[in-house]
Amino acid sequence: MIVSYFVRDRSGQSAIALMDDLCGRLANRVQITTDGHKAYLEAVEGADMKIRCMRPPVATNMARNRR
């Protein structure tokens, strides 16, 4: 499900804009998976909503790419 999307650069300002929009659309706690980019992690931590951010395991992604 795509609740919100934002096409721009990977800056902190863009990440915060996306999180602000997302928080305005959701009423419950959600889990977000990112690539671990620092701007994304900081935007999630600064969100007004309770959001859990998970980074996908690197080894698992690498193993999938080898297949």
N, C-alpha and C positions, 0 to 999 in steps of 0.2 A: 504494500500500500504506500503510495506517495502522498503525504499530507502537505508537504511544502517543498518547493525547490527554488533555487536561486542560482543563476548563471553569471558568474563573475570570476575574479581571481581568487587565490587561496589566502588572501590577507585576513588579518584579525578582524578588520572592519566588516568584511564580507561574511565571515563566520558569525559575528555578533548579529548582523542583520538577519541572517537565516534563522538563528536561534530565537530572536525576538518574534519573528513571524510564526515560527513553529510553536512557541510557548503560548501565543495568542490563540492558536487553533486547537490545542489539546487540553483536556480537562483532567486527565489521569497521568500517573507516572508511566514513563516509557523507557525503553532501552534503545540506545543508539550505538551502532557499530561504525567506527571510523578507521582510517588508515593510520591514526595516531599522530597526525600533523599537529604541531603545537598550537596553532591558531584555533583549530577545532576543539582541542581539549580545553583550552582556556575559555572559549565561548560557552562550552557546555557547563564548566564549573561556575561561570558567572550568570547562568540562566536563572530566572526567577522561579523556575519550576524544578521539581525533583526529577532529574534525569540521570540515568546511569550510562556511562560511556564505556564501551568495551572495545578493545583493540583485537582484531583477528590475529590468531597465532601465525607468526611468520613461517614457521616450519611447515604448517599445514598448507598454507597457500603455495609454498615452493613445491611441495610434494604434488599438489594438484597440477601445477604447471608442467611438471616433468612427464605426466602421463600422455 
